[in-house]
Amino acid sequence: MLTSLAELRLAYNELAVLPDAIGYLPAIKQLFLEHNRLVELPATLGNLGSLELLVLTDNSLIDLPNEMVRKTRPYYTILYVFP
């Protein structure tokens, strides 16, 4: 298992869906998902307690999962421009 993975770059892959399992990578600090075709994110992203940076630019997202919005971690940055 990838329990010590701190950075994951999945940009420019034309991804339309992310697997729920991505939310079970406990050490992820930086997640780069820009320039894909994502329309929604799995709720399990709310499990990423170490997340500091989430880059979502150039996707088709309308909203973030409630599980992420409810988190009171003021120390992570989400980079995204809603269409």
Secondary structure, 3 states (H helix, E strand, C coil): CCCCCCEEECCCCCCCCCCHHHHHCCCCCEEECCCCCCCCCCHHHHHCCCCCEEECCCCCCCCCCHHHHCCCCCCCEEECCCC
